[in-house]
Amino acid sequence: MVTPAATLPPRHRLSAAEWAQRNLFDGWANTVLTLVTLGVVVWAAAALWRWAVAAHWGVVTHNVRLWAVGLLPLGQLWRAWWAGGLVVAAAGLTAIGAAARVGPRALAGLWLGTFVAVGWLFAPIRLDQVGGLYLTLLLAAVSISASFPIGVLVGIGRTSQLPAIRWFCTAYIEGIRGIPLITVLLWFSIFVSLLSGETVPRVMRAMIGMTIFSSAYVGEIMRAGIQSVGRGQVEAARALGLSGWQTMRLVVLPQAFKNMIPALVGQFISLFKDTSLTVIIGLSDLLGVGRSLLALTEYLHDVREVYVFALVVYFVFSYAMSHASRVLERRLGLGER
């Protein structure tokens, strides 16, 4: 009897020298290209190192609290740290619970309790006082968390058999996709303030605007994920007696979510970086703090230090999200079967 392992090609691990010979120095053209690229990388790295050593990093090291939380009063600082710590702890427990196959109701209860505790901690804080990296992460976390369920509903609605629901969801997606995010942010910042005064904080307006904007894109990704599931599976599920909702919940959505992971993570990384646009409506997120520091006479010439620091912070968080996505894709076997 032939086992599946016996049919696989033999594994051969290349040594470092063999890998370099095969990938970097295979022929004269490849060798010249490798040497030129290596020279450019070494020259750029040496120039960057010389600049980094001579740079005035005091604009970062002397203003760590401002970069972290903006102008949040010292007396309220503990609330912000506790709220962030609770969310991080809930995320860690969720990951552990998912690995241990804990039921979704228990995880939903965990997050409901976390949201209640975070709401209680933030109740005395004026959201417009929060700034820096904390505001960037807060905007991204709230917008991503809120846009995902809305986008799922809109995506399902766009594939609905009911014309009224399908037309409404299509109009919402196409309408929002035709408007720049800056326009949405300005609309909520100006027109909502005309209707409600200062009742709605600017941070809340930014969260609502970014959620509405991102939900349209998530909805379109959801539609593509649903349509990636073979129609034969839907017909087979209906033939077995499942209702339309049961077919969607038990057959279509699990496969659609799996196929949507790369596109969803890309959308959420883009949304995280788009939080920098809130500086236009006067919020002091990470980039806003940098611009505020550059307005001070002491740091007037530290432009490169400020933007390099912001670049590194955005890159670290974006890369972490991308790496987590790749780990999840490998565990789910995405693209392998």
Disulfide bonds with the S-S distance in Angstrom:
none
